[in-house]
Amino acid sequence: MWTTCLVFFQSVLLAGYAYADLTLRLGARRQAILHIGLLALSLATLPILASSGWKPQGSEEPITRILLLLVATIGLPYFLLSTTTPLLQHWYWRRFQSAVPYRLFALSNFASLVALLGFPLLFEPLFDLTQLGWGWSIVFVVFAFLCAGTAWLSLSDAGKDFKVERAPSERPSTWAQLQWLGLSAMGSVMLLAVSNHITQNISSVPFLWVLPLALYLVTFILAFDHPRWYHRVTFVLWMITLLPAMAWYVPSLDLKTAAPLYLIGMFVGCMFCHGELARLKPDPSHLTRFYLMMSLGGALGAVLVAIVAPLGLPGYFELGIALVLLGVLFAIRVRGMASAGV
């Protein structure tokens, strides 16, 4: 259920980022009007409470049913939430012509981390599912009006000249976009492979899955907040140390040894991927394409581990394959650093 839900949310996130990138072609006015219309339509799907007919009987094929339930309840609201990061950053950049928008990505991931830790520790113990559903729906209504207001301001600003004269930036090359895709996918693969390994093969401790996801979000926060958090040489040295150690301990089922090793190794691996990703970020005029490729990589990594691997592999080999792929990607990046004299 966990990996299927993660596939759904990463896939809808991809759809939201694709929407943000594609609607740029409509122009500022039509993009804002379309977005306001979709926000209004999403209010008709609230509250996000499933009817009793969705309750499983135990004999259904679970993956399809989970996906349909998520589409029916949270699909459109979450799709619009997922568009917020690239759209608001693009609107901000269009008005102020500043590179600051990329730090907003760190802020959005910090908010995700707060929600991830706050839900099981605070909200879930205090409220039942009906209260949570109504509470979330009410907050989403507030968000929808705020976002619609921002879109309207963006629409009114579209005809004004806020821009600072600057040379037009070059369109990112295909190789650059493939690097965004590969680094993002590798982070997602490591998240799911390590999560599966420590929760299924080592121990099924409740909420143990929260730790890998929290560390994954922390790496995005640090990488995109400021370059000082990602010291390239330090993480390269840690990768050289931890990659062989993780490969050596794959057969180990000792929770006390394996869990800390893989959590630390996943953090370092994701920090390397996301730190390199942040170093490759383009001029803000191309930020929607950057986020689209990042999201595509995240969804691709989730699909490979959560769906393709269980159906195509005779056993649990995801972590071993993930470590090999991470090693290959690490070697490619280090070779690129050497060629650039870094």
ABEGO torsion letter per residue (X at the ends): XAAAAAAAAAAAAAAAAAAAAAAAAAEAAAAAAAAAAAAAAAAAAOBBBBBAAABBAGABBAAAAAAAAAAAAAAAAAAAAAAAAAAAAAAAAAAAGBAAAAAAAAAAAAAAAAAAAAAAAAAAAABBAAAAAAAAAAAAAAAAAAAAAAAAAAAAAAABBABBBBBBBBBBBAAAAAAAAAAAAAAAAAAAAAAAAAAAAABABBGAAAAAAAAAAAAAAAAAABAAABBAAAAAAAAAAAAAAAAAAAABABAAAAAAAAAAAAAAAAAAAAAAAAAABBBAAAAAAAAAAAAAAAAAAAAAAAAAAAAABABBAAAAAAAAAAAAAAAAAAAAAAAAGX
